[in-house]
Amino acid sequence: MQFYAALVEDETATNAFDPHGLMETNAREFIERTDFRRQYLGVVQIGGINSSMRVRVPDVSESTVNLTVIASLEDEPPYSEDRVITTLLIRVTRTRQTVPDNIRVELSIDGRHEVFTGD
């Protein structure tokens, strides 16, 4: 599995996780509805998982240092054998003048616990 996480403070920076413009229409619309003057995005990408797997996010918390995302991957029938990249977009309304320094993702997968970070 491959992991990517980033904080996005302006619409131009969204190209970092969709460089070829292949993002689905609903994701692009979600980004377009983000008011980057008052909000920012947390982006989490997980590569090498099956398309039958779903990401569940029970908690997101913000501090001056981190936007922390607690998530789990759950595989639901019918199971698939393909490999995809799944992107999770989290819109956060700013509660401070600045955006946290990092994004920290704590991901539970089949009893394993992965932690990864990004700027």
Secondary structure, DSSP 8 states (H G I E B T S, - for coil): -EEEEEEE-SGGGGGGS-TTS---HHHHHHHHT--TTTEEEEEEEEEEE-TTEEEEEEEEEE-SSEEEEEEEEEE-SS-----EEEEEEEEEE-SSSS--SEEEEEEEETTEEEEEEE-
